Amino acid sequence: MHRTSLVQVSGQLRYMNLPFSHIDIYHGFKFCLDSLGNDVDFDQMEEADIVKAQPPISQKAGCFDTVVVMVDSDCECTGLKGTRIGRLKVIFRLPQQVYGSVQPAWTKDPLAYVEWYAPLKPAAEDYYELYTVKKPLLSLDGSLPGRVISLSSIRQTCQLVPNFGRTVPIDWTSDNVLDKCDSFLLNCFTSKYAYQTLW
């Protein structure tokens, strides 16, 4: 969707009765990463990325992956210019009956809702040579800023390492650290692909 279309649709939604009562929700998707065109064996299969947005079920904690989202036309398959880090919360598709009753700006593609982290600084931190990723200020209602995006604008997953400081809070676990920690380092060493793209 074009930016102007998003603004128009957002304004219209406040006063629109949507012609459906449910949407299709997905808990994950798998996609092939962009080829970087360097030192890849011809026999090697395309590298795949798996993204999850799974709510908690019974005693099992939820899993909401962090992702690199293309937000600008200047974005490329390497580097972080034109991207933003977000946390994927929902993957969904609008029902078929919606398309005949709303504005043409609505897409038929799968969609996702992401909660944003604060925009990245232009350069990595000198000490770690890694980018710092921070949570933004909460909205007046206590929620994190977010946006509905096309699923195809997710370029890749990413790993955020907690910026612990001098001590590690004892209540932090792998299940809740993304909720409790406010500052992270963007890990570019999780794979060769991440090393070549997250700079």
FIDOZA-894662 format. One line per 4 residues: number of its first residue (from 1); their letters; for each residue x negated, y negated, z of C-alpha. Coordinates in steps of 0.1 Angstrom, whole numbers. Layout:
NUM	A	X:Y:Z  ...
This chain:
1	MHRT	0:0:0  -12:-35:-7  -17:-58:23  11:-82:12
5	SLVQ	35:-52:9  26:-40:45  34:-74:59  67:-76:40
9	VSGQ	77:-41:51  67:-47:87  89:-78:89  119:-59:73
13	LRYM	116:-29:96  125:-50:126  161:-54:112  164:-21:92
17	NLPF	184:9:101  164:38:88  184:65:70  169:94:89
21	SHID	166:107:124  134:128:122  102:131:103  79:160:95
25	IYHG	49:161:119  16:179:112  -10:188:138  -40:188:115
29	FKFC	-54:187:80  -84:198:61  -101:179:32  -133:180:12
33	LDSL	-159:153:20  -172:131:-8  -202:145:-26  -233:124:-19
37	GNDV	-250:138:-50  -283:146:-33  -302:178:-26  -271:199:-27
41	DFDQ	-275:235:-40  -251:242:-68  -241:275:-51  -232:256:-19
45	MEEA	-194:252:-13  -180:218:-8  -183:207:28  -149:204:45
49	DIVK	-137:183:74  -109:192:97  -89:166:115  -66:173:144
53	AQPP	-37:154:161  -23:180:185  -1:170:214  -6:188:248
57	ISQK	13:222:250  19:238:284  -15:240:301  -35:232:270
61	AGCF	-47:196:266  -40:176:235  -66:169:208  -66:136:190
65	DTVV	-97:133:168  -117:101:161  -120:91:125  -136:67:101
69	VMVD	-109:48:82  -114:29:50  -98:-5:55  -114:-27:28
73	SDCE	-119:-24:-9  -157:-28:-4  -158:5:14  -181:32:0
77	CTGL	-187:68:8  -219:59:27  -224:32:53  -198:16:76
81	KGTR	-191:-16:57  -153:-18:50  -144:8:76  -130:9:111
85	IGRL	-131:36:138  -98:49:151  -82:77:170  -57:98:151
89	KVIF	-25:102:170  1:114:145  1:129:110  35:127:94
93	RLPQ	55:125:61  87:105:56  118:125:46  127:126:9
97	QVYG	160:107:13  142:76:25  127:67:-9  159:57:-26
101	SVQP	170:34:2  140:13:11  115:-10:-6  92:4:-33
105	AWTK	62:-4:-11  69:29:9  45:56:-1  54:92:-7
109	DPLA	19:103:5  13:118:39  8:91:66  -10:88:99
113	YVEW	-9:66:129  -42:56:144  -51:36:175  -79:13:167
117	YAPL	-112:8:185  -127:-27:183  -143:-37:150  -180:-26:148
121	KPAA	-208:-51:150  -227:-56:117  -257:-36:129  -265:-8:153
125	EDYY	-278:-13:188  -316:-18:188  -323:6:217  -304:36:205
129	ELYT	-302:27:168  -265:38:171  -234:17:167  -215:9:199
133	VKKP	-178:16:197  -155:-1:223  -119:0:231  -101:-33:223
137	LLSL	-80:-53:248  -46:-38:254  -15:-54:240  10:-72:263
141	DGSL	30:-40:266  -2:-20:277  -7:-2:244  -37:-1:222
145	PGRV	-35:-18:188  -27:7:160  -15:10:125  2:34:101
149	ISLS	-22:43:73  -22:65:43  -38:98:52  -61:95:22
153	SIRQ	-77:64:37  -94:86:64  -130:91:51  -143:115:77
157	TCQL	-142:125:113  -167:111:138  -180:119:173  -181:93:200
161	VPNF	-206:99:228  -196:82:261  -218:53:272  -221:66:307
165	GRTV	-243:40:323  -261:49:355  -235:74:368  -210:98:353
169	PIDW	-175:95:369  -166:129:384  -130:128:369  -142:126:333
173	TSDN	-138:158:313  -141:167:276  -102:166:276  -98:131:290
177	VLDK	-131:112:283  -117:94:252  -89:81:274  -109:71:304
181	CDSF	-141:57:289  -142:22:274  -175:23:256  -191:49:233
185	LLNC	-220:54:209  -212:66:173  -231:98:169  -247:101:135
189	FTSK	-265:133:143  -236:158:144  -243:169:108  -264:161:78
193	YAYQ	-234:144:62  -228:122:92  -265:112:93  -262:101:56
197	TLW	-229:82:60  -227:67:95  -252:39:92
